[in-house]
Amino acid sequence: DGALLPSGELNRTEVGRIAFSDREKRRALNAATHRPMLMQLLAELTAALFGGEAAVLIDAPLLFETSLHWLCCTTLVVAVAEATQLERLRARDGFSAEEAEKRIAAQMPLAEKCARADAVIDNEGTRDES
């Protein structure tokens, strides 16, 4: 169904389209991928700990949704207004307004993430202002 490219690699665009247009398919995808990703994350955190790293940054859009925030000493959320989020998502990935809205709606509301975070970084400005 288009999930793989002719090279055998994952067609991320098509998988995203499928996942964000069908809640049950998204749940199935998450069920199939989250455990292996968690195992990889724990292996990398263990290696960092025993390798003497002073800090590790985890970039995880679903950190709170997957209850992995317990792994973190401090949690940060980068926040923008919803209109800016939609605009940036459309510009970066070439999504239609509907596709961008589906992806945002599938996530925990940003206000809830901000309330759960230890700190919030306001990213409303331009790159030069950030």
Phi, psi and omega in degrees: 000028175087005183288340179243143174281163178306332180285351183095352179283158179292132175272089186301324180297313182290319178298318177297318180299315180295310185297322184270001175251354182216109184302318182293322177292324177296317178298318179296318178298314179298318180297325181280334188252333187294319180297311178299324179292322177297317179299319178294317179299313180297322177296317181290322177295320178297316179298320179294317180299311181283344176274359176085015178295137180281331182205155177226135177257127177250117178262098187225102180302333181252031184304311182283322180299327181263006179059031179269000180298340178296340178286347190255139172285323181221137177244138178238143173237131174266121188237146173219167174294151183302322179298320178292319178300314178298314181299314181292320179297317179295318181293318183289315189251358179071025181283153169288168178301319181296316179297316180297318180296321178298317181294319179291318181295335181283348182261164172300140179304139183302323179299323179290320177298318180298320180294328181277336185286155175285329179209153180238132176257120179280117183245031184288334183282185178284172177302320181294330181277340185281000000 
